[in-house]
Amino acid sequence: MTTPPVPRAARSVRRDWELLADAGPEAPEPFDLAMVADLPEAARRWLTHAIAPGTPLWPSVVLSMGGEIRLGAWRAFTATQVLAPPHGFIWAATARFLGVPVTGFDRYSSGSGQMNWRLGGLVPVMTATGTDVTRSAAGRLAGEMALAPTTFRGATWTPGADDDHAVATWRIDDQVESAELSVSADDRLREVVMQRWGNPGGEPFGRYPFGVAIEEEKTFGGVTVGSRLRAGWWWGTDRQAEGEFFRATITGAEFPTPGS
């Protein structure tokens, strides 16, 4: 499979997109059950459910999705994302504000984070860089490995609270980020939670509870990922409903062939 084209909203970071899509060897090693034999039980159960034996351990994935994002009110969006833990991600999307398209991207790539959004493709409505943005984006990347299970060997795995939980810890450039995965009795991934750097609701920057609920899943090319997701801040607290800002359905997953 060839590398999908760079979306229009991410053309200003085309080089980073192409590097992320081409993040690994030309012939990824096929998945074998022995690779997860020594992992914590929850991680082993989820990964053997998520990756069919013999599936190449793709280093990146390009996801297509649609859903709603809360920007004041809930607004529909469509997006394409390249995801290559622990190297980075670029999430390029289009939403609408008062009927006018808002396009842009969030990213972690080349060791830094950035948000860049424009109204009608011209007027800046949100631009942000710097240490805090980079730390928050790195946390997002650590959690979103759940959408790229074939990258599991890049993480350090430790047991969670019980046999249904496991913690994946990533070295992302000079940062260390951890996310706890919760696995159901039928070995499906049901939730990812972490203490993520950010400033939800205008709070001072710091680490706050963040989580993702996985409500449905779908298989693409031997890889099963969450296909209906909800995410937000204050996860697991009495402010969870207030903090939820993202609802998405994954409609496609393509695995770029490195070197293509």
N, C-alpha and C positions, 0 to 999 in steps of 0.2 A: 504494500500500500504506500502511495506517495504521500508527502507531507501536504496537509490541507493548506489552502491559501491564507495569508495573513489578512484578518478582517480590516475593513477600512478604518474603524475606530482606533486600531493599534498600529497604523502605518508609521507613526512617528517613533515607534520602538520596534520597528521591523527586525532589526538585527538581533535584538534580544529574543524576540519571538522565534526566529529561526534557530538560534542557539539552543533554546529550551526544547524545541521540537526535535533537535538533533543531539540530544544530551547523552547518548550512550553508544555502545558498540554496534557495528553493522549487523551482527547476528546475535541477538540476545539469547542467553541460555534458556532452555526450556524448563518450565517448572516441574519439580519432582517433589513428592510428598516428604522425602527424606530431608528436604531443605528446612522444613518447619518442625521436625520431630523434637527438637530441643527448646522450642519456644514455649512461653506460658500457655496453659491449656486454652484460654479464651482466644489468644492470637492464632494458635494452631487450628482451632475449630473454624474460626472465621476465614482464614486464608485458604484452607482446604475446601471450604464452601465457595469462596470467591474466585479461585483460579483453577481452571480445569487442568489436570495433568497434561504436560506437553505444551502448554501455552507459553509462548515466548515471554520472558520477563521484561516487557516493554519498559523503557526508562521514562517515557512520557506518554501523555494522552491529550488529545484535543476533544473537548466536550462541547456539545451544543445544548442549549437549555433555554427555557422561557419560564416566566413566573411573575411574581410581584415583589417589589421592593418598597419599603416605607420611606418616602422622602416627604415628610409632613403627612401626606395621605399615602395610601397604598397605590402604587402605580405599576402598570404592566411593563415588562421588559423582555427583550431577547438578548442572548449573549453567546459568545464563543470564548472558550478558555483553553489556553495551553497550560498544562500542569506537569511539572517535572521535579518532584521532591528528591533531594533537598536543594536543588539548584534554583528553583523559582517557579513563578506563575505569572501569567498576564490574563486578566479577566476583562474582555472588551465587550461593551454592552450599549444598547440603545433603549432609552425610556422616553416617556413624553411628559412634559410639564405644560399645562394649559394648551395642549394640542401641538406644542413645538417639540421636536425631538431633542433630547439631551443625549449626547454620545461621548464616549471616553473610555477610560480604563483605570483599573487598579492593578498594581504590579508589585512583585518582589523579583528583582533580577539584577545581575551584575553587582550584588552585594548591597543594594539599596531598595527602599520602597518609595512608591509614588502614587498619588491620585491625580487624575487630569480629566476634567469633565467640562464640556462646552455646550451651550445652548445654541441650537441650530448649526452646530459644527463650528461656530465662530466666536461666540461670547463666552469667556471663561466664567464658570459658575462654581467650580471647586478645583483648586489646585493645591497640592500639599506634598512636601518632601521633608526630609530631616530625620533625626534620630528616632523620634517617637513614632513617626509613620513607618519607618523601617522596622522597628521592634514589633509593631502591631501586625505588619504584613508578614513577618517571619512566623509569628504565632498562627496566623491564618494558614500559611503554607504547611506547618506541622500538622494541623488538624485536617487539612484537605487531602492528606495522603490516603484517607479513607476512600477517596474517589480514584485513586491510582494504586490499588493493592499490589500490583506487580513490582512496585518500588520498595517493598517491605524490608529488603535486606539493607537498605540505607539507614534504618533505625536501630536503636538498641532497645530490646524488649525486656520488660520486667513484669512480674505479676501485679495485678490490681488488688482491689479490696477482697475479691473472692474469685472462684473459678470462672465466673462469667465476665470478668474484667481483666484487661491487660493495658499496660502503659507503653506507648511508643515515644522514645526520646530521640530527637534529631539534633545534630550539629549543623546549624545553618550559618555558614561563614563563621563569624565570631560569636554567635548566639547559640544557646541551648534551649530548646523548646520541647515541652512534653504534652501529650494528649492521652487521655484515658478512653479506651474503647469499651463499650458495653455490648455483649453478644447474647442473643436470645437462645432459648433452649433448642431451636432448630438451626442454630449456627449462623443466623443472619446478624449483620451489624445493625444495631438499633439506635445507638447514641454515641456521640463523641463529645467529651467535655474537657475543659482546660481552664487554666488561669491565664487569660490573654491580656497583653498590654494594650491599653487604649484609654479613651476618655468618654465613655458612654454618657449621653445626656448632658455633656458639658462638665462632667466630673473632672477633677485633676487627673492627669495621666498617672496610670498605675496598672496593676493587674486586677482584673475583675472576672467573675465567672462568665464563661462563654460556652455555648453548646450548640450542637446540631442534632436534630431528631431525624432518623431515617425511617420513612413510613412505607416505602415500596422499593423494590429493586428490579433491575433488569440486566440481562446478559448481553454483552457485545463482544464477539470474537473470543469467546472462552473466558471472559472476565466479567464477573457479576459485581455491579456497583449500585449504591443507593440511587434510585431514580426519582423519588419524591422526598424533598428535604424541607425542613424548617430550621432557621438559625437565629440566634440573637444573644444579647448580653443578659446578665443577671440570671443565668441559667440555674435552675434548681432552687431559686429563692422566690419570695412572694412578689418580686418585681419581674418575673420572667415574661409575663404577657406584655408588660410595658416595654421590655427590651427586645422583643422579637421584631426583626426588621426585614427578614429575607425568607421567601418561599419560592421554591424552584422545582421544576420537573426536567430531568435530564432526558433529552430526546435522541442523542447520538453520542457515540464515543469512537474516535478514530485513533489508531496507534501508528504514528509516523514511523517510517522506516529510516533509521539513522543513516546519514550519508546520501539520502535521496534528494 
